[in-house]
């Protein structure tokens, strides 16, 4: 009988701990999560690729072999 009471006490403590951590996480999410993050954003160079269909390019530029375009 004592083992069952000890098990119940441990499970109650675990449940309370989970509830406290859940409440703390939700508080942090709603109150501090709305503040803007102060992080340095590195400058990057954006590259843009264009795909042109082989029908628009001269045949000297695109050679199709087995469905593969060679430039």
MARVO-436276 format. One record per residue (C-alpha): x negated, z, y negated; residue number from 1; residue in three letters. Coordinates in steps of 0.02 Angstrom, whole numbers. Last residue first. Layout:
MARVO-436276
> X;Z;Y;NUM;ala $
...
end
This chain:
MARVO-436276
> -1269;-3647;-1237;71;unk $
> -1211;-3650;-1057;70;unk $
> -1025;-3631;-1022;69;unk $
> -985;-3582;-843;68;unk $
> -834;-3663;-758;67;unk $
> -939;-3737;-617;66;unk $
> -1055;-3821;-743;65;unk $
> -994;-3845;-920;64;unk $
> -1123;-3904;-1046;63;unk $
> -1094;-3848;-1224;62;unk $
> -1201;-3899;-1374;61;unk $
> -1228;-4084;-1336;60;unk $
> -1044;-4099;-1292;59;unk $
> -996;-4063;-1473;58;unk $
> -899;-3903;-1502;57;unk $
> -710;-3893;-1525;56;unk $
> -666;-3928;-1343;55;unk $
> -782;-3789;-1283;54;unk $
> -670;-3658;-1361;53;unk $
> -752;-3551;-1491;52;unk $
> -787;-3368;-1474;51;unk $
> -843;-3278;-1629;50;unk $
> -943;-3118;-1625;49;unk $
> -942;-2993;-1766;48;unk $
> -1084;-2870;-1787;47;unk $
> -1058;-2708;-1881;46;unk $
> -1213;-2618;-1941;45;unk $
> -1204;-2431;-1929;44;unk $
> -1222;-2291;-2054;43;unk $
> -1228;-2123;-1971;42;unk $
> -1080;-2009;-1998;41;unk $
> -1131;-1834;-2048;40;unk $
> -1002;-1709;-1995;39;unk $
> -895;-1594;-2098;38;unk $
> -731;-1594;-2004;37;unk $
> -577;-1587;-2112;36;unk $
> -472;-1431;-2088;35;unk $
> -317;-1456;-1979;34;unk $
> -403;-1384;-1826;33;unk $
> -430;-1218;-1913;32;unk $
> -249;-1166;-1922;31;unk $
> -152;-1258;-1786;30;unk $
> -288;-1279;-1654;29;unk $
> -369;-1109;-1684;28;unk $
> -202;-1021;-1667;27;unk $
> -165;-1122;-1510;26;unk $
> -333;-1075;-1435;25;unk $
> -310;-891;-1476;24;unk $
> -135;-891;-1400;23;unk $
> -199;-972;-1240;22;unk $
> -345;-851;-1229;21;unk $
> -228;-702;-1249;20;unk $
> -105;-770;-1120;19;unk $
> -244;-804;-994;18;unk $
> -312;-629;-1017;17;unk $
> -138;-553;-996;16;unk $
> -112;-651;-834;15;unk $
> -283;-597;-768;14;unk $
> -244;-414;-809;13;unk $
> -75;-428;-721;12;unk $
> -158;-511;-570;11;unk $
> -285;-369;-560;10;unk $
> -148;-238;-571;9;unk $
> -44;-325;-434;8;unk $
> -196;-336;-319;7;unk $
> -232;-151;-345;6;unk $
> -50;-108;-306;5;unk $
> -55;-215;-148;4;unk $
> -218;-136;-90;3;unk $
> -145;37;-118;2;unk $
> 0;0;0;1;unk $
end
